[in-house]
Amino acid sequence: MVQIIEQFQKCHVDHPVAKFFGECTDLKIKLDRCFRQEKAIKRKANFEESKKLKERLQAYRKETDVKDSDVTQSL
């Protein structure tokens, strides 16, 4: 991805006017695809992490509910 970014920046430097008429469009499309793929990977990782956190939170809530019910029953 670093190579595509460098090529895109070089294209903008080499073609200061032509960039407005689509000279660097192919590189921009490649760059956008890379960003989308990277975002999808991060989104999946974040989803998995949130799933784990949700499961831990639910387990903690069940555990505290059991303790609370034991305390109220003993009173």
PQR file with spaces between the fields and no chain letter, atoms N, CA, C, O and H, PARSE charges and radii, in Angstrom:
ATOM       1  N    MET     1       0.820   -1.183    0.000 -0.4000 1.5000
ATOM       2  CA   MET     1       0.000    0.000    0.000 -0.0000 2.0000
ATOM       3  C    MET     1       0.872    1.257    0.000  0.5500 1.7000
ATOM       4  O    MET     1       0.507    2.271   -0.597 -0.5500 1.4000
ATOM       5  N    VAL     2       1.997    1.189    0.656 -0.4000 1.5000
ATOM       6  CA   VAL     2       2.892    2.340    0.705 -0.0000 2.0000
ATOM       7  C    VAL     2       3.342    2.712   -0.704  0.5500 1.7000
ATOM       8  O    VAL     2       3.475    3.889   -1.037 -0.5500 1.4000
ATOM       9  H    VAL     2       2.293    0.366    1.141  0.4000 1.0000
ATOM      10  N    GLN     3       3.573    1.693   -1.523 -0.4000 1.5000
ATOM      11  CA   GLN     3       4.009    1.949   -2.897 -0.0000 2.0000
ATOM      12  C    GLN     3       2.931    2.690   -3.685  0.5500 1.7000
ATOM      13  O    GLN     3       3.235    3.600   -4.456 -0.5500 1.4000
ATOM      14  H    GLN     3       3.465    0.736   -1.253  0.4000 1.0000
ATOM      15  N    ILE     4       1.700    2.307   -3.494 -0.4000 1.5000
ATOM      16  CA   ILE     4       0.601    2.951   -4.218 -0.0000 2.0000
ATOM      17  C    ILE     4       0.470    4.410   -3.782  0.5500 1.7000
ATOM      18  O    ILE     4       0.246    5.294   -4.609 -0.5500 1.4000
ATOM      19  H    ILE     4       1.453    1.568   -2.868  0.4000 1.0000
ATOM      20  N    ILE     5       0.610    4.653   -2.487 -0.4000 1.5000
ATOM      21  CA   ILE     5       0.532    6.031   -1.982 -0.0000 2.0000
ATOM      22  C    ILE     5       1.652    6.874   -2.584  0.5500 1.7000
ATOM      23  O    ILE     5       1.423    8.002   -3.020 -0.5500 1.4000
ATOM      24  H    ILE     5       0.792    3.934   -1.815  0.4000 1.0000
ATOM      25  N    GLU     6       2.862    6.322   -2.604 -0.4000 1.5000
ATOM      26  CA   GLU     6       3.996    7.056   -3.170 -0.0000 2.0000
ATOM      27  C    GLU     6       3.797    7.318   -4.657  0.5500 1.7000
ATOM      28  O    GLU     6       4.090    8.411   -5.141 -0.5500 1.4000
ATOM      29  H    GLU     6       3.048    5.405   -2.249  0.4000 1.0000
ATOM      30  N    GLN     7       3.298    6.315   -5.386 -0.4000 1.5000
ATOM      31  CA   GLN     7       3.037    6.498   -6.814 -0.0000 2.0000
ATOM      32  C    GLN     7       1.971    7.567   -7.039  0.5500 1.7000
ATOM      33  O    GLN     7       2.084    8.389   -7.949 -0.5500 1.4000
ATOM      34  H    GLN     7       3.060    5.427   -4.992  0.4000 1.0000
ATOM      35  N    PHE     8       0.946    7.545   -6.211 -0.4000 1.5000
ATOM      36  CA   PHE     8      -0.136    8.526   -6.326 -0.0000 2.0000
ATOM      37  C    PHE     8       0.385    9.938   -6.055  0.5500 1.7000
ATOM      38  O    PHE     8       0.055   10.872   -6.784 -0.5500 1.4000
ATOM      39  H    PHE     8       0.855    6.877   -5.472  0.4000 1.0000
ATOM      40  N    GLN     9       1.189   10.093   -5.021 -0.4000 1.5000
ATOM      41  CA   GLN     9       1.762   11.401   -4.712 -0.0000 2.0000
ATOM      42  C    GLN     9       2.701   11.873   -5.822  0.5500 1.7000
ATOM      43  O    GLN     9       2.710   13.051   -6.181 -0.5500 1.4000
ATOM      44  H    GLN     9       1.458    9.334   -4.428  0.4000 1.0000
ATOM      45  N    LYS    10       3.487   10.947   -6.356 -0.4000 1.5000
ATOM      46  CA   LYS    10       4.402   11.285   -7.452 -0.0000 2.0000
ATOM      47  C    LYS    10       3.611   11.706   -8.684  0.5500 1.7000
ATOM      48  O    LYS    10       4.001   12.643   -9.382 -0.5500 1.4000
ATOM      49  H    LYS    10       3.480    9.991   -6.064  0.4000 1.0000
ATOM      50  N    CYS    11       2.521   11.031   -8.951 -0.4000 1.5000
ATOM      51  CA   CYS    11       1.677   11.376  -10.093 -0.0000 2.0000
ATOM      52  C    CYS    11       1.150   12.801   -9.945  0.5500 1.7000
ATOM      53  O    CYS    11       1.114   13.558  -10.916 -0.5500 1.4000
ATOM      54  H    CYS    11       2.204   10.271   -8.385  0.4000 1.0000
ATOM      55  N    HIS    12       0.746   13.160   -8.746 -0.4000 1.5000
ATOM      56  CA   HIS    12       0.236   14.516   -8.507 -0.0000 2.0000
ATOM      57  C    HIS    12       1.337   15.562   -8.695  0.5500 1.7000
ATOM      58  O    HIS    12       1.082   16.654   -9.204 -0.5500 1.4000
ATOM      59  H    HIS    12       0.775   12.546   -7.957  0.4000 1.0000
ATOM      60  N    VAL    13       2.553   15.224   -8.284 -0.4000 1.5000
ATOM      61  CA   VAL    13       3.674   16.156   -8.450 -0.0000 2.0000
ATOM      62  C    VAL    13       4.056   16.265   -9.924  0.5500 1.7000
ATOM      63  O    VAL    13       4.305   17.360  -10.428 -0.5500 1.4000
ATOM      64  H    VAL    13       2.760   14.337   -7.871  0.4000 1.0000
ATOM      65  N    ASP    14       4.101   15.126  -10.608 -0.4000 1.5000
ATOM      66  CA   ASP    14       4.512   15.103  -12.015 -0.0000 2.0000
ATOM      67  C    ASP    14       3.466   15.711  -12.946  0.5500 1.7000
ATOM      68  O    ASP    14       3.810   16.229  -14.009 -0.5500 1.4000
ATOM      69  H    ASP    14       3.899   14.236  -10.199  0.4000 1.0000
ATOM      70  N    HIS    15       2.216   15.652  -12.563 -0.4000 1.5000
ATOM      71  CA   HIS    15       1.126   16.125  -13.431 -0.0000 2.0000
ATOM      72  C    HIS    15       0.223   17.097  -12.666  0.5500 1.7000
ATOM      73  O    HIS    15      -0.917   16.757  -12.347 -0.5500 1.4000
ATOM      74  H    HIS    15       1.937   15.230  -11.700  0.4000 1.0000
ATOM      75  N    PRO    16       0.719   18.301  -12.369 -0.5600 1.5000
ATOM      76  CA   PRO    16      -0.059   19.225  -11.538  0.2800 2.0000
ATOM      77  C    PRO    16      -1.383   19.670  -12.159  0.5500 1.7000
ATOM      78  O    PRO    16      -2.325   19.982  -11.431 -0.5500 1.4000
ATOM      79  N    VAL    17      -1.469   19.704  -13.477 -0.4000 1.5000
ATOM      80  CA   VAL    17      -2.721   20.113  -14.121 -0.0000 2.0000
ATOM      81  C    VAL    17      -3.494   18.892  -14.614  0.5500 1.7000
ATOM      82  O    VAL    17      -4.718   18.833  -14.496 -0.5500 1.4000
ATOM      83  H    VAL    17      -0.704   19.451  -14.068  0.4000 1.0000
ATOM      84  N    ALA    18      -2.774   17.926  -15.165 -0.4000 1.5000
ATOM      85  CA   ALA    18      -3.426   16.742  -15.731 -0.0000 2.0000
ATOM      86  C    ALA    18      -4.138   15.914  -14.668  0.5500 1.7000
ATOM      87  O    ALA    18      -5.055   15.157  -14.986 -0.5500 1.4000
ATOM      88  H    ALA    18      -1.780   17.973  -15.261  0.4000 1.0000
ATOM      89  N    LYS    19      -3.727   16.050  -13.404 -0.4000 1.5000
ATOM      90  CA   LYS    19      -4.393   15.298  -12.333 -0.0000 2.0000
ATOM      91  C    LYS    19      -5.867   15.673  -12.235  0.5500 1.7000
ATOM      92  O    LYS    19      -6.688   14.871  -11.790 -0.5500 1.4000
ATOM      93  H    LYS    19      -2.982   16.666  -13.145  0.4000 1.0000
ATOM      94  N    PHE    20      -6.202   16.902  -12.655 -0.4000 1.5000
ATOM      95  CA   PHE    20      -7.599   17.337  -12.626 -0.0000 2.0000
ATOM      96  C    PHE    20      -8.410   16.737  -13.771  0.5500 1.7000
ATOM      97  O    PHE    20      -9.640   16.798  -13.767 -0.5500 1.4000
ATOM      98  H    PHE    20      -5.535   17.553  -13.017  0.4000 1.0000
ATOM      99  N    PHE    21      -7.718   16.160  -14.747 -0.4000 1.5000
ATOM     100  CA   PHE    21      -8.395   15.582  -15.907 -0.0000 2.0000
ATOM     101  C    PHE    21      -8.251   14.067  -15.966  0.5500 1.7000
ATOM     102  O    PHE    21      -8.408   13.467  -17.030 -0.5500 1.4000
ATOM     103  H    PHE    21      -6.719   16.110  -14.751  0.4000 1.0000
ATOM     104  N    GLY    22      -7.953   13.448  -14.822 -0.4000 1.5000
ATOM     105  CA   GLY    22      -7.972   11.996  -14.728 -0.0000 2.0000
ATOM     106  C    GLY    22      -6.653   11.294  -14.923  0.5500 1.7000
ATOM     107  O    GLY    22      -6.630   10.072  -15.072 -0.5500 1.4000
ATOM     108  H    GLY    22      -7.825   13.936  -13.959  0.4000 1.0000
ATOM     109  N    GLU    23      -5.563   12.015  -14.926 -0.4000 1.5000
ATOM     110  CA   GLU    23      -4.251   11.395  -15.131 -0.0000 2.0000
ATOM     111  C    GLU    23      -3.913   10.396  -14.018  0.5500 1.7000
ATOM     112  O    GLU    23      -3.277    9.375  -14.278 -0.5500 1.4000
ATOM     113  H    GLU    23      -5.582   13.008  -14.805  0.4000 1.0000
ATOM     114  N    CYS    24      -4.325   10.678  -12.807 -0.4000 1.5000
ATOM     115  CA   CYS    24      -3.968    9.843  -11.654 -0.0000 2.0000
ATOM     116  C    CYS    24      -5.146    9.004  -11.149  0.5500 1.7000
ATOM     117  O    CYS    24      -5.083    8.445  -10.054 -0.5500 1.4000
ATOM     118  H    CYS    24      -4.842   11.508  -12.595  0.4000 1.0000
ATOM     119  N    THR    25      -6.195    8.915  -11.926 -0.4000 1.5000
ATOM     120  CA   THR    25      -7.416    8.243  -11.485 -0.0000 2.0000
ATOM     121  C    THR    25      -7.199    6.755  -11.215  0.5500 1.7000
ATOM     122  O    THR    25      -7.727    6.218  -10.241 -0.5500 1.4000
ATOM     123  H    THR    25      -6.246    9.369  -12.815  0.4000 1.0000
ATOM     124  N    ASP    26      -6.428    6.091  -12.070 -0.4000 1.5000
ATOM     125  CA   ASP    26      -6.199    4.650  -11.872 -0.0000 2.0000
ATOM     126  C    ASP    26      -5.522    4.381  -10.523  0.5500 1.7000
ATOM     127  O    ASP    26      -5.883    3.445   -9.810 -0.5500 1.4000
ATOM     128  H    ASP    26      -5.999    6.528  -12.861  0.4000 1.0000
ATOM     129  N    LEU    27      -4.552    5.204  -10.194 -0.4000 1.5000
ATOM     130  CA   LEU    27      -3.874    5.039   -8.904 -0.0000 2.0000
ATOM     131  C    LEU    27      -4.819    5.344   -7.749  0.5500 1.7000
ATOM     132  O    LEU    27      -4.771    4.685   -6.710 -0.5500 1.4000
ATOM     133  H    LEU    27      -4.259    5.965  -10.774  0.4000 1.0000
ATOM     134  N    LYS    28      -5.667    6.333   -7.931 -0.4000 1.5000
ATOM     135  CA   LYS    28      -6.644    6.686   -6.894 -0.0000 2.0000
ATOM     136  C    LYS    28      -7.606    5.526   -6.654  0.5500 1.7000
ATOM     137  O    LYS    28      -7.958    5.237   -5.511 -0.5500 1.4000
ATOM     138  H    LYS    28      -5.706    6.868   -8.775  0.4000 1.0000
ATOM     139  N    ILE    29      -8.025    4.871   -7.712 -0.4000 1.5000
ATOM     140  CA   ILE    29      -8.928    3.720   -7.584 -0.0000 2.0000
ATOM     141  C    ILE    29      -8.232    2.588   -6.826  0.5500 1.7000
ATOM     142  O    ILE    29      -8.829    1.971   -5.943 -0.5500 1.4000
ATOM     143  H    ILE    29      -7.739    5.106   -8.641  0.4000 1.0000
ATOM     144  N    LYS    30      -6.975    2.316   -7.168 -0.4000 1.5000
ATOM     145  CA   LYS    30      -6.214    1.281   -6.454 -0.0000 2.0000
ATOM     146  C    LYS    30      -6.073    1.631   -4.973  0.5500 1.7000
ATOM     147  O    LYS    30      -6.214    0.773   -4.101 -0.5500 1.4000
ATOM     148  H    LYS    30      -6.489    2.816   -7.885  0.4000 1.0000
ATOM     149  N    LEU    31      -5.795    2.891   -4.711 -0.4000 1.5000
ATOM     150  CA   LEU    31      -5.635    3.354   -3.340 -0.0000 2.0000
ATOM     151  C    LEU    31      -6.939    3.206   -2.560  0.5500 1.7000
ATOM     152  O    LEU    31      -6.932    2.762   -1.412 -0.5500 1.4000
ATOM     153  H    LEU    31      -5.681    3.587   -5.420  0.4000 1.0000
ATOM     154  N    ASP    32      -8.045    3.575   -3.178 -0.4000 1.5000
ATOM     155  CA   ASP    32      -9.355    3.435   -2.533 -0.0000 2.0000
ATOM     156  C    ASP    32      -9.663    1.974   -2.212  0.5500 1.7000
ATOM     157  O    ASP    32     -10.209    1.669   -1.152 -0.5500 1.4000
ATOM     158  H    ASP    32      -8.050    3.936   -4.110  0.4000 1.0000
ATOM     159  N    ARG    33      -9.315    1.081   -3.124 -0.4000 1.5000
ATOM     160  CA   ARG    33      -9.539   -0.355   -2.882 -0.0000 2.0000
ATOM     161  C    ARG    33      -8.725   -0.834   -1.681  0.5500 1.7000
ATOM     162  O    ARG    33      -9.221   -1.588   -0.844 -0.5500 1.4000
ATOM     163  H    ARG    33      -8.872    1.329   -3.986  0.4000 1.0000
ATOM     164  N    CYS    34      -7.486   -0.393   -1.610 -0.4000 1.5000
ATOM     165  CA   CYS    34      -6.636   -0.774   -0.472 -0.0000 2.0000
ATOM     166  C    CYS    34      -7.234   -0.269    0.838  0.5500 1.7000
ATOM     167  O    CYS    34      -7.272   -0.991    1.834 -0.5500 1.4000
ATOM     168  H    CYS    34      -7.083    0.219   -2.291  0.4000 1.0000
ATOM     169  N    PHE    35      -7.698    0.975    0.823 -0.4000 1.5000
ATOM     170  CA   PHE    35      -8.297    1.536    2.037 -0.0000 2.0000
ATOM     171  C    PHE    35      -9.558    0.772    2.431  0.5500 1.7000
ATOM     172  O    PHE    35      -9.796    0.533    3.615 -0.5500 1.4000
ATOM     173  H    PHE    35      -7.667    1.561    0.013  0.4000 1.0000
ATOM     174  N    ARG    36     -10.362    0.391    1.447 -0.4000 1.5000
ATOM     175  CA   ARG    36     -11.584   -0.370    1.749 -0.0000 2.0000
ATOM     176  C    ARG    36     -11.243   -1.721    2.359  0.5500 1.7000
ATOM     177  O    ARG    36     -11.874   -2.153    3.324 -0.5500 1.4000
ATOM     178  H    ARG    36     -10.169    0.585    0.486  0.4000 1.0000
ATOM     179  N    GLN    37     -10.232   -2.392    1.787 -0.4000 1.5000
ATOM     180  CA   GLN    37      -9.819   -3.689    2.325 -0.0000 2.0000
ATOM     181  C    GLN    37      -9.297   -3.542    3.751  0.5500 1.7000
ATOM     182  O    GLN    37      -9.615   -4.346    4.627 -0.5500 1.4000
ATOM     183  H    GLN    37      -9.719   -2.041    1.004  0.4000 1.0000
ATOM     184  N    GLU    38      -8.498   -2.514    3.969 -0.4000 1.5000
ATOM     185  CA   GLU    38      -7.951   -2.281    5.303 -0.0000 2.0000
ATOM     186  C    GLU    38      -9.071   -1.991    6.298  0.5500 1.7000
ATOM     187  O    GLU    38      -9.042   -2.473    7.431 -0.5500 1.4000
ATOM     188  H    GLU    38      -8.239   -1.861    3.258  0.4000 1.0000
ATOM     189  N    LYS    39     -10.042   -1.215    5.876 -0.4000 1.5000
ATOM     190  CA   LYS    39     -11.167   -0.887    6.749 -0.0000 2.0000
ATOM     191  C    LYS    39     -11.984   -2.138    7.070  0.5500 1.7000
ATOM     192  O    LYS    39     -12.426   -2.315    8.205 -0.5500 1.4000
ATOM     193  H    LYS    39     -10.065   -0.824    4.956  0.4000 1.0000
ATOM     194  N    ALA    40     -12.187   -3.006    6.075 -0.4000 1.5000
ATOM     195  CA   ALA    40     -12.944   -4.244    6.302 -0.0000 2.0000
ATOM     196  C    ALA    40     -12.225   -5.139    7.309  0.5500 1.7000
ATOM     197  O    ALA    40     -12.862   -5.753    8.166 -0.5500 1.4000
ATOM     198  H    ALA    40     -11.828   -2.862    5.153  0.4000 1.0000
ATOM     199  N    ILE    41     -10.916   -5.210    7.206 -0.4000 1.5000
ATOM     200  CA   ILE    41     -10.132   -6.021    8.143 -0.0000 2.0000
ATOM     201  C    ILE    41     -10.258   -5.459    9.561  0.5500 1.7000
ATOM     202  O    ILE    41     -10.455   -6.207   10.518 -0.5500 1.4000
ATOM     203  H    ILE    41     -10.398   -4.711    6.510  0.4000 1.0000
ATOM     204  N    LYS    42     -10.144   -4.142    9.683 -0.4000 1.5000
ATOM     205  CA   LYS    42     -10.268   -3.516   11.006 -0.0000 2.0000
ATOM     206  C    LYS    42     -11.676   -3.674   11.556  0.5500 1.7000
ATOM     207  O    LYS    42     -11.860   -3.905   12.751 -0.5500 1.4000
ATOM     208  H    LYS    42      -9.984   -3.534    8.905  0.4000 1.0000
ATOM     209  N    ARG    43     -12.673   -3.548   10.676 -0.4000 1.5000
ATOM     210  CA   ARG    43     -14.063   -3.690   11.115 -0.0000 2.0000
ATOM     211  C    ARG    43     -14.308   -5.090   11.663  0.5500 1.7000
ATOM     212  O    ARG    43     -14.969   -5.254   12.688 -0.5500 1.4000
ATOM     213  H    ARG    43     -12.523   -3.361    9.706  0.4000 1.0000
ATOM     214  N    LYS    44     -13.773   -6.096   10.979 -0.4000 1.5000
ATOM     215  CA   LYS    44     -13.942   -7.477   11.429 -0.0000 2.0000
ATOM     216  C    LYS    44     -13.250   -7.697   12.778  0.5500 1.7000
ATOM     217  O    LYS    44     -13.807   -8.336   13.671 -0.5500 1.4000
ATOM     218  H    LYS    44     -13.235   -5.962   10.146  0.4000 1.0000
ATOM     219  N    ALA    45     -12.045   -7.169   12.918 -0.4000 1.5000
ATOM     220  CA   ALA    45     -11.312   -7.315   14.182 -0.0000 2.0000
ATOM     221  C    ALA    45     -12.051   -6.611   15.319  0.5500 1.7000
ATOM     222  O    ALA    45     -12.144   -7.143   16.425 -0.5500 1.4000
ATOM     223  H    ALA    45     -11.592   -6.650   12.194  0.4000 1.0000
ATOM     224  N    ASN    46     -12.570   -5.427   15.048 -0.4000 1.5000
ATOM     225  CA   ASN    46     -13.319   -4.694   16.076 -0.0000 2.0000
ATOM     226  C    ASN    46     -14.589   -5.434   16.463  0.5500 1.7000
ATOM     227  O    ASN    46     -14.964   -5.461   17.635 -0.5500 1.4000
ATOM     228  H    ASN    46     -12.494   -4.995   14.150  0.4000 1.0000
ATOM     229  N    PHE    47     -15.252   -6.035   15.482 -0.4000 1.5000
ATOM     230  CA   PHE    47     -16.469   -6.789   15.759 -0.0000 2.0000
ATOM     231  C    PHE    47     -16.164   -7.984   16.648  0.5500 1.7000
ATOM     232  O    PHE    47     -16.892   -8.250   17.604 -0.5500 1.4000
ATOM     233  H    PHE    47     -14.948   -6.014   14.530  0.4000 1.0000
ATOM     234  N    GLU    48     -15.093   -8.706   16.339 -0.4000 1.5000
ATOM     235  CA   GLU    48     -14.702   -9.862   17.148 -0.0000 2.0000
ATOM     236  C    GLU    48     -14.362   -9.424   18.574  0.5500 1.7000
ATOM     237  O    GLU    48     -14.745  -10.082   19.541 -0.5500 1.4000
ATOM     238  H    GLU    48     -14.502   -8.490   15.562  0.4000 1.0000
ATOM     239  N    GLU    49     -13.652   -8.327   18.693 -0.4000 1.5000
ATOM     240  CA   GLU    49     -13.288   -7.817   20.018 -0.0000 2.0000
ATOM     241  C    GLU    49     -14.532   -7.411   20.805  0.5500 1.7000
ATOM     242  O    GLU    49     -14.628   -7.680   22.002 -0.5500 1.4000
ATOM     243  H    GLU    49     -13.341   -7.792   17.908  0.4000 1.0000
ATOM     244  N    SER    50     -15.476   -6.766   20.136 -0.4000 1.5000
ATOM     245  CA   SER    50     -16.698   -6.350   20.838 -0.0000 2.0000
ATOM     246  C    SER    50     -17.534   -7.560   21.242  0.5500 1.7000
ATOM     247  O    SER    50     -18.202   -7.537   22.276 -0.5500 1.4000
ATOM     248  H    SER    50     -15.398   -6.548   19.163  0.4000 1.0000
ATOM     249  N    LYS    51     -17.500   -8.618   20.430 -0.4000 1.5000
ATOM     250  CA   LYS    51     -18.208   -9.846   20.787 -0.0000 2.0000
ATOM     251  C    LYS    51     -17.633  -10.449   22.068  0.5500 1.7000
ATOM     252  O    LYS    51     -18.374  -10.861   22.960 -0.5500 1.4000
ATOM     253  H    LYS    51     -16.958   -8.637   19.590  0.4000 1.0000
ATOM     254  N    LYS    52     -16.312  -10.495   22.143 -0.4000 1.5000
ATOM     255  CA   LYS    52     -15.656  -11.031   23.337 -0.0000 2.0000
ATOM     256  C    LYS    52     -15.989  -10.183   24.561  0.5500 1.7000
ATOM     257  O    LYS    52     -16.275  -10.718   25.632 -0.5500 1.4000
ATOM     258  H    LYS    52     -15.710  -10.160   21.418  0.4000 1.0000
ATOM     259  N    LEU    53     -15.952   -8.881   24.403 -0.4000 1.5000
ATOM     260  CA   LEU    53     -16.259   -7.982   25.509 -0.0000 2.0000
ATOM     261  C    LEU    53     -17.705   -8.153   25.963  0.5500 1.7000
ATOM     262  O    LEU    53     -17.989   -8.156   27.161 -0.5500 1.4000
ATOM     263  H    LEU    53     -15.720   -8.446   23.533  0.4000 1.0000
ATOM     264  N    LYS    54     -18.608   -8.295   25.013 -0.4000 1.5000
ATOM     265  CA   LYS    54     -20.025   -8.482   25.342 -0.0000 2.0000
ATOM     266  C    LYS    54     -20.232   -9.786   26.110  0.5500 1.7000
ATOM     267  O    LYS    54     -20.997   -9.825   27.074 -0.5500 1.4000
ATOM     268  H    LYS    54     -18.378   -8.293   24.040  0.4000 1.0000
ATOM     269  N    GLU    55     -19.555  -10.849   25.685 -0.4000 1.5000
ATOM     270  CA   GLU    55     -19.670  -12.134   26.372 -0.0000 2.0000
ATOM     271  C    GLU    55     -19.135  -12.031   27.803  0.5500 1.7000
ATOM     272  O    GLU    55     -19.741  -12.561   28.735 -0.5500 1.4000
ATOM     273  H    GLU    55     -18.934  -10.816   24.902  0.4000 1.0000
ATOM     274  N    ARG    56     -17.995  -11.348   27.975 -0.4000 1.5000
ATOM     275  CA   ARG    56     -17.435  -11.175   29.319 -0.0000 2.0000
ATOM     276  C    ARG    56     -18.377  -10.363   30.197  0.5500 1.7000
ATOM     277  O    ARG    56     -18.553  -10.671   31.376 -0.5500 1.4000
ATOM     278  H    ARG    56     -17.503  -10.918   27.218  0.4000 1.0000
ATOM     279  N    LEU    57     -18.976   -9.338   29.630 -0.4000 1.5000
ATOM     280  CA   LEU    57     -19.898   -8.497   30.384 -0.0000 2.0000
ATOM     281  C    LEU    57     -21.141   -9.281   30.799  0.5500 1.7000
ATOM     282  O    LEU    57     -21.610   -9.153   31.929 -0.5500 1.4000
ATOM     283  H    LEU    57     -18.833   -9.089   28.672  0.4000 1.0000
ATOM     284  N    GLN    58     -21.669  -10.089   29.887 -0.4000 1.5000
ATOM     285  CA   GLN    58     -22.842  -10.903   30.219 -0.0000 2.0000
ATOM     286  C    GLN    58     -22.507  -11.915   31.310  0.5500 1.7000
ATOM     287  O    GLN    58     -23.309  -12.137   32.217 -0.5500 1.4000
ATOM     288  H    GLN    58     -21.287  -10.193   28.969  0.4000 1.0000
ATOM     289  N    ALA    59     -21.339  -12.524   31.229 -0.4000 1.5000
ATOM     290  CA   ALA    59     -20.919  -13.482   32.255 -0.0000 2.0000
ATOM     291  C    ALA    59     -20.771  -12.776   33.602  0.5500 1.7000
ATOM     292  O    ALA    59     -21.166  -13.320   34.633 -0.5500 1.4000
ATOM     293  H    ALA    59     -20.687  -12.344   30.492  0.4000 1.0000
ATOM     294  N    TYR    60     -20.217  -11.590   33.599 -0.4000 1.5000
ATOM     295  CA   TYR    60     -20.066  -10.823   34.838 -0.0000 2.0000
ATOM     296  C    TYR    60     -21.429  -10.469   35.420  0.5500 1.7000
ATOM     297  O    TYR    60     -21.630  -10.562   36.631 -0.5500 1.4000
ATOM     298  H    TYR    60     -19.896  -11.148   32.761  0.4000 1.0000
ATOM     299  N    ARG    61     -22.356  -10.069   34.573 -0.4000 1.5000
ATOM     300  CA   ARG    61     -23.702   -9.720   35.049 -0.0000 2.0000
ATOM     301  C    ARG    61     -24.401  -10.927   35.666  0.5500 1.7000
ATOM     302  O    ARG    61     -25.049  -10.813   36.707 -0.5500 1.4000
ATOM     303  H    ARG    61     -22.193   -9.994   33.590  0.4000 1.0000
ATOM     304  N    LYS    62     -24.267  -12.082   35.019 -0.4000 1.5000
ATOM     305  CA   LYS    62     -24.877  -13.297   35.573 -0.0000 2.0000
ATOM     306  C    LYS    62     -24.265  -13.621   36.930  0.5500 1.7000
ATOM     307  O    LYS    62     -24.969  -13.991   37.869 -0.5500 1.4000
ATOM     308  H    LYS    62     -23.741  -12.175   34.174  0.4000 1.0000
ATOM     309  N    GLU    63     -22.963  -13.480   37.019 -0.4000 1.5000
ATOM     310  CA   GLU    63     -22.258  -13.774   38.267 -0.0000 2.0000
ATOM     311  C    GLU    63     -22.707  -12.829   39.381  0.5500 1.7000
ATOM     312  O    GLU    63     -22.951  -13.269   40.504 -0.5500 1.4000
ATOM     313  H    GLU    63     -22.390  -13.180   36.256  0.4000 1.0000
ATOM     314  N    THR    64     -22.814  -11.561   39.085 -0.4000 1.5000
ATOM     315  CA   THR    64     -23.233  -10.603   40.114 -0.0000 2.0000
ATOM     316  C    THR    64     -24.702  -10.769   40.458  0.5500 1.7000
ATOM     317  O    THR    64     -25.085  -10.542   41.606 -0.5500 1.4000
ATOM     318  H    THR    64     -22.615  -11.203   38.172  0.4000 1.0000
ATOM     319  N    ASP    65     -25.534  -11.157   39.506 -0.4000 1.5000
ATOM     320  CA   ASP    65     -26.948  -11.404   39.797 -0.0000 2.0000
ATOM     321  C    ASP    65     -27.101  -12.575   40.757  0.5500 1.7000
ATOM     322  O    ASP    65     -27.932  -12.531   41.664 -0.5500 1.4000
ATOM     323  H    ASP    65     -25.223  -11.341   38.573  0.4000 1.0000
ATOM     324  N    VAL    66     -26.308  -13.617   40.563 -0.4000 1.5000
ATOM     325  CA   VAL    66     -26.361  -14.787   41.443 -0.0000 2.0000
ATOM     326  C    VAL    66     -25.929  -14.388   42.848  0.5500 1.7000
ATOM     327  O    VAL    66     -26.563  -14.791   43.823 -0.5500 1.4000
ATOM     328  H    VAL    66     -25.633  -13.653   39.826  0.4000 1.0000
ATOM     329  N    LYS    67     -24.869  -13.608   42.966 -0.4000 1.5000
ATOM     330  CA   LYS    67     -24.396  -13.166   44.283 -0.0000 2.0000
ATOM     331  C    LYS    67     -25.434  -12.285   44.960  0.5500 1.7000
ATOM     332  O    LYS    67     -25.672  -12.421   46.160 -0.5500 1.4000
ATOM     333  H    LYS    67     -24.354  -13.281   42.174  0.4000 1.0000
ATOM     334  N    ASP    68     -26.056  -11.381   44.203 -0.4000 1.5000
ATOM     335  CA   ASP    68     -27.075  -10.493   44.767 -0.0000 2.0000
ATOM     336  C    ASP    68     -28.282  -11.280   45.254  0.5500 1.7000
ATOM     337  O    ASP    68     -28.834  -10.978   46.312 -0.5500 1.4000
ATOM     338  H    ASP    68     -25.862  -11.271   43.228  0.4000 1.0000
ATOM     339  N    SER    69     -28.694  -12.280   44.495 -0.4000 1.5000
ATOM     340  CA   SER    69     -29.859  -13.066   44.906 -0.0000 2.0000
ATOM     341  C    SER    69     -29.535  -13.907   46.142  0.5500 1.7000
ATOM     342  O    SER    69     -30.405  -14.121   46.986 -0.5500 1.4000
ATOM     343  H    SER    69     -28.246  -12.525   43.636  0.4000 1.0000
ATOM     344  N    ASP    70     -28.290  -14.388   46.259 -0.4000 1.5000
ATOM     345  CA   ASP    70     -27.880  -15.137   47.452 -0.0000 2.0000
ATOM     346  C    ASP    70     -27.901  -14.243   48.689  0.5500 1.7000
ATOM     347  O    ASP    70     -28.316  -14.679   49.763 -0.5500 1.4000
ATOM     348  H    ASP    70     -27.583  -14.214   45.573  0.4000 1.0000
ATOM     349  N    VAL    71     -27.463  -13.017   48.545 -0.4000 1.5000
ATOM     350  CA   VAL    71     -27.424  -12.077   49.671 -0.0000 2.0000
ATOM     351  C    VAL    71     -28.837  -11.737   50.111  0.5500 1.7000
ATOM     352  O    VAL    71     -29.109  -11.715   51.311 -0.5500 1.4000
ATOM     353  H    VAL    71     -27.126  -12.664   47.672  0.4000 1.0000
ATOM     354  N    THR    72     -29.740  -11.473   49.186 -0.4000 1.5000
ATOM     355  CA   THR    72     -31.111  -11.100   49.548 -0.0000 2.0000
ATOM     356  C    THR    72     -31.868  -12.283   50.139  0.5500 1.7000
ATOM     357  O    THR    72     -32.736  -12.087   50.989 -0.5500 1.4000
ATOM     358  H    THR    72     -29.519  -11.490   48.211  0.4000 1.0000
ATOM     359  N    GLN    73     -31.562  -13.500   49.713 -0.4000 1.5000
ATOM     360  CA   GLN    73     -32.243  -14.669   50.264 -0.0000 2.0000
ATOM     361  C    GLN    73     -31.793  -14.938   51.696  0.5500 1.7000
ATOM     362  O    GLN    73     -32.578  -15.417   52.515 -0.5500 1.4000
ATOM     363  H    GLN    73     -30.856  -13.659   49.023  0.4000 1.0000
ATOM     364  N    SER    74     -30.544  -14.635   51.997 -0.4000 1.5000
ATOM     365  CA   SER    74     -30.049  -14.892   53.350 -0.0000 2.0000
ATOM     366  C    SER    74     -30.559  -13.865   54.355  0.5500 1.7000
ATOM     367  O    SER    74     -30.491  -14.091   55.563 -0.5500 1.4000
ATOM     368  H    SER    74     -29.907  -14.246   51.332  0.4000 1.0000
ATOM     369  N    LEU    75     -31.067  -12.741   53.863 -0.4000 1.5000
ATOM     370  CA   LEU    75     -31.613  -11.730   54.783 -0.0000 2.0000
ATOM     371  C    LEU    75     -32.993  -12.144   55.128  0.5500 1.7000
ATOM     372  O    LEU    75     -33.671  -11.457   55.892 -0.5500 1.4000
ATOM     373  H    LEU    75     -31.122  -12.557   52.882  0.4000 1.0000
